[in-house]
Every structure is written in C-alpha cells, then in structure tokens.
Amino acid sequence: MARQGIARAHHRNEPRRTVEPLADYGFFGPGSVTWKVWGHSTTPILGLQRAVVVEELDPALVAAVDATGANYARPRTRYDRTVRYFATVALADSETVLKAADVLVKVHARAIGTEPLSGNAYDANDPRSQLWILVTGWHSVLTMHEAYGGGPLTDEEDRQYWAECAIAAEMQTCDPADVPRSREEARAYFERMRPHLAVSEAAQRMMDHLLTAKVAMPELPLPLRPLAHMLSALLRAGTIATLPRWMRRLSGFDQPAAVDLAVRPVLKAGFALVEASPRLKLAIASALAPSLHPIAAPQILGIAPLSPEVLTPAQARARYGYPRPAEAHRELRARQWQRVLGEGKPPSDEGLVESEAHLGNLA
C-alpha cells in the first residue's frame, strides 16, 4: 500500500500531523530483514525494553547510566531518545542516520568516569561497550519479534539479519567484524560475555525500574491508571519470559514457568491486533516515543522516500562527508577524558543541545 508524497497522521497533541517522506531508504529499506523485524510493533513496546534491561548486566554501562540519573528523573525522555536512535539507524534515510551517529559520539564523550565495582575507567564510546549495546539491542528486538510477533526467521533470514546488524555497527565505534553473523554466534557472544557481567545493587535497582513499563508510558487519566498497571505487569512478565535462566539468576528476577507459558498467547494476540492497523501501530509507537513519529511514520504508512536508493555506509559517508564514529571527535573525547578523569571536573555539555534535533528532546 505504498503511497508517494505527503500524508497526514493523527497525533494526540495535534488534530492532524504531517508526515514528510524521507530522502532515501537509508541502509536497509523494503525487502530487508531489518525492516521486517524492526518495523514490527514488538520493537518499541517490548524489544527495546528488553534491550535496556539486559544492557544493565554490564557494570561499565550501569556506571555510565547511573551517573546521569536520567533513567529515574526523566524515564520517558530517556526511553524516547533510545528508541529514536535505534529506529533512526534501522528506518531513516542515510544522511539522517549519519548525523545521529555523529552527534551520539559527542553525547557519549560525556559518559566517562570510574566504575565503582572495579575501580576501572569507563567510556561509553569504548568499542567493547558499544558492541554490547549493539548486540543486546539487535538480539532483543529479534527475540521479541520471534516470540510475540512475526515468528521465527528462516536460517537465511537470520544470516541476513546479522549481516545487516554489521552494517548498523558502522554507526557506532565498534568493529563490524566483531558482530555475530548468526543466532549461534550471538549465543556464543553472550557466553563469552558472561564472566564479565555482574549485578550490583545499582544494576538490580535499574533493571527493576526498566522492567516497569509504565515509567515509559504517557500519563493516563486517573480512571485508566489501573489499566496501565495491568499492562505494565503483562509486559514485564513478557520480557522476563524471554530471558535465559542464567540471566534471571544473575539479575535476581524470575517467574514461574507457568507465567512464561501463559503470557505468550496473550501478547501474540495483542500484537496481532496492533499490526492489523497501521494507524493504531503508529499511534502507540508515537505515544511511547513521541520523537519517533517522523522516523517511523513513513515506514509504517508505506510512504515512499524522495529517492528509492539504498546506500552503503561508505557511499553515504563519501556523499555527506562524515567520518566513521570510531574516528570522530577525537579532540572532544580527549578533552572530556582529561576534564573528568584528569582534573576531577564534571564533563562539559558539548553536544547535548545539538542532540535534541537528532535524538529527541532532553527535557
């Protein structure tokens, strides 16, 4: 049902909201497994919830996130920016993706400090940390799609999906060569990471907070708030049901096997209803992550871009002049490192205001 040009979509704060076509199909486009998986309603509702929960098993990442306090002070904003970035990489046009990736390096340059458990320095731009974020994100989104959405991928689709994940790695500081290329390699990656994972009190508190889906939901009228509590409990159970037992034991969150089984048909039926209505799907995605609308709407509503191109990262960098993230803003990163770890000062705010146009509002 692809349509050319500009469409109008309803939004809770605007009677009618313009949906502009994107410039091109970005790095994936129609026919990619990325669009099949990341374009499903399981992604913003459960896939990225699972991702941010699993991420907290990395002590360095917990230290970086906990230091800002944003997940507690502004949970909706934090979730909105997380969903916006991942969706941008998967669905947006190539220039928009490169700009968002470039700005994110600046934002991550602030997230440095000393990890309290080990006493080691942490840096959100560290390739190892970036690989962990990438793999947990793509693995979690796929896990939720297969469990509650479109069902298991074929072996060929699985290989294509992870090959496309390696393309997404070019938007982060990690090496695409380190990305798993199949579900088996993804499992092996998590096994290799197990000795490096730990759960502190801060991590457990953060995971419990992130498993409470209602913190990312819009404020509902008082009569509907019990419904939000019920939905949050259902989504929490659905996320825990997909975690392997070793992760549950490590994190301290578990539930009976009967709950794992009971939640599956309920969520599958719910997501099937959402997928049957593109307008409902867009409305729910936009309610959870308001800044997602201009990125997701063209893909959900079938609005073709101005150009049907699908570019490679190298082609896009040559066209728009962006460096690889691993090579970007080295001077800024060195200044922030010296400021925080050398002089004991808080990081500067460089990049934060700029990020709002590309990653969503900070407030």
TAQUI-V324828 format. One record per backbone hydrogen bond with DSSP energy under -0.5 kcal/mol. NH is the residue of the N-H (numbers start at 1). CO is the residue of the C=O. E is the energy in kcal/mol with one decimal. If there is no record, write none. Layout:
NH;CO;E
NH;CO;E
This chain:
3;302;-3.1
7;19;-1.5
9;17;-3.3
11;14;-1.5
14;11;-1.0
17;9;-2.8
19;7;-2.7
20;18;-0.6
25;309;-2.4
28;25;-1.1
32;29;-1.9
36;32;-1.4
37;33;-2.6
38;34;-3.0
39;34;-0.5
39;35;-1.3
40;37;-1.4
43;40;-1.8
45;41;-1.1
46;42;-2.4
47;42;-3.4
48;43;-2.4
50;46;-2.7
51;47;-1.7
52;48;-2.2
53;49;-1.6
54;50;-2.6
55;51;-2.5
56;52;-0.7
56;53;-0.8
57;54;-2.1
58;55;-2.1
59;57;-0.7
59;196;-0.5
62;58;-2.3
63;59;-2.2
64;60;-2.0
65;61;-2.6
66;62;-3.3
67;63;-1.6
68;64;-0.6
68;65;-0.7
69;65;-1.1
72;69;-0.9
73;69;-2.7
74;70;-2.6
78;74;-2.6
79;75;-2.5
80;76;-2.6
81;77;-2.4
82;78;-2.0
83;79;-2.9
84;80;-2.6
85;81;-2.2
86;82;-2.1
87;83;-2.7
88;84;-2.2
89;85;-2.1
90;86;-1.9
91;87;-3.0
92;87;-0.6
92;88;-2.0
97;93;-2.1
98;94;-2.4
99;95;-2.4
100;96;-2.2
101;97;-2.5
102;98;-2.2
103;99;-2.5
104;100;-2.2
105;101;-1.4
106;102;-1.1
107;103;-2.2
108;104;-3.0
109;105;-1.3
110;107;-1.4
111;108;-1.0
112;110;-2.0
113;122;-1.7
115;113;-0.5
115;120;-3.5
119;115;-2.9
122;113;-2.6
124;108;-0.5
124;111;-2.2
126;123;-2.2
130;126;-2.5
131;127;-2.4
132;128;-2.0
133;129;-2.2
134;130;-2.4
135;131;-2.9
136;132;-2.4
137;133;-2.0
138;134;-2.7
139;135;-2.7
140;136;-2.2
141;137;-2.3
142;138;-1.8
143;139;-2.6
144;140;-2.4
145;141;-1.9
146;142;-2.5
147;143;-2.1
148;144;-2.7
149;144;-0.6
149;145;-1.4
151;145;-1.5
158;154;-2.7
159;155;-2.2
160;156;-2.2
161;157;-2.9
162;158;-2.0
163;159;-1.9
164;160;-2.3
165;161;-1.7
166;162;-1.5
167;163;-0.9
168;164;-2.0
169;165;-1.7
170;166;-0.5
170;167;-1.4
171;168;-2.2
172;169;-1.8
176;174;-0.5
178;175;-2.2
179;176;-1.5
186;182;-2.2
187;183;-2.3
188;184;-2.2
189;185;-2.1
190;186;-2.1
191;187;-2.1
192;188;-2.2
193;189;-1.8
194;190;-1.3
196;193;-2.0
197;193;-0.5
197;194;-1.5
198;57;-2.3
200;198;-0.5
204;200;-2.6
205;201;-2.4
206;202;-2.1
207;203;-2.9
208;204;-2.3
209;205;-2.1
210;206;-2.6
211;207;-1.9
212;208;-0.5
212;209;-1.0
213;211;-1.3
215;212;-2.0
216;213;-1.9
217;214;-0.8
224;221;-1.8
225;221;-0.6
225;222;-1.3
227;224;-0.5
228;224;-1.5
229;225;-2.0
230;226;-2.2
231;227;-2.8
232;228;-2.6
233;229;-2.2
234;230;-2.1
235;231;-2.6
236;232;-2.4
237;233;-2.2
238;234;-2.3
239;235;-2.2
240;236;-2.5
241;237;-2.1
242;238;-0.5
242;239;-1.3
243;240;-1.5
247;244;-0.7
248;244;-1.9
249;245;-2.8
250;246;-2.2
251;247;-2.5
252;248;-2.1
253;248;-1.0
254;252;-0.5
259;256;-0.8
260;256;-1.6
261;257;-2.1
262;258;-2.4
263;259;-2.3
264;260;-0.8
265;261;-0.7
266;262;-0.8
267;263;-2.3
268;264;-2.7
269;265;-2.1
270;266;-2.1
271;267;-2.8
272;268;-1.9
273;269;-1.8
274;270;-1.8
275;271;-2.7
276;272;-1.2
277;274;-1.4
281;277;-2.7
282;278;-2.6
283;279;-2.3
284;280;-2.5
285;281;-2.3
286;282;-2.6
287;283;-1.8
288;284;-2.1
289;285;-2.4
292;289;-2.3
293;290;-1.1
295;292;-1.2
296;292;-2.8
297;293;-2.7
299;295;-0.5
300;296;-2.7
301;297;-3.0
302;298;-0.6
303;298;-2.4
304;3;-1.8
304;302;-0.7
306;22;-2.7
307;23;-1.3
311;26;-2.1
316;312;-2.4
317;313;-2.7
318;314;-2.2
319;315;-2.0
320;316;-2.7
321;317;-2.3
325;170;-0.6
327;324;-1.8
328;324;-0.7
328;325;-1.0
330;327;-0.6
333;329;-2.4
334;330;-2.4
335;331;-2.4
336;332;-2.7
337;333;-2.2
338;334;-2.4
339;335;-2.6
340;336;-2.6
341;337;-2.3
342;337;-1.0
342;338;-0.8
343;338;-1.8
344;340;-0.7
345;339;-2.7
352;349;-2.1
353;349;-0.5
355;351;-1.6
356;352;-0.7
356;353;-1.2
357;354;-0.8
358;355;-1.3
359;355;-3.3
360;356;-1.3
